[in-house]
């Protein structure tokens, strides 16, 4: 009955979820590292591949501690 009301399975199973978005940060960090690798470390090219500005990419890199 609770599943029919739209309760998340993880809530029903009382699974622990990462607090404060750590899983999302890890996923974003991995995605940025992949695109930077594809771009050969060229930040301008990586930003272009992502469809964001170079400044935005630098802000994301700083937030996620990617050097």
Residue, then its C-alpha position, 0 to 999 in steps of 0.5 A: x500500500x505504501x509503495x502505491x502512494x509513491x514512497x521511495x523504496x530506499x525509505x521503505x527499506x530504511x537504507x542509509x543515503x549519503x547526506x548533504x549530496x556527497x553522491x551527487x558531488x562524486x558523480x559530478x567530479x567523475x564526469x568532470x574528470x572524464x571530460x577533462x581527460x577527453x579534452x587532454x586537460x584543455x579547460x576551454x575545450x572541456x567547457x565547450x564539450x559540456x556546453x558551459x562557460x570556461x568560468x563555470x567549469x573553473x567554479x565547478x572544479x574549485x567547488x569539487x577540488x579538481x586541480 
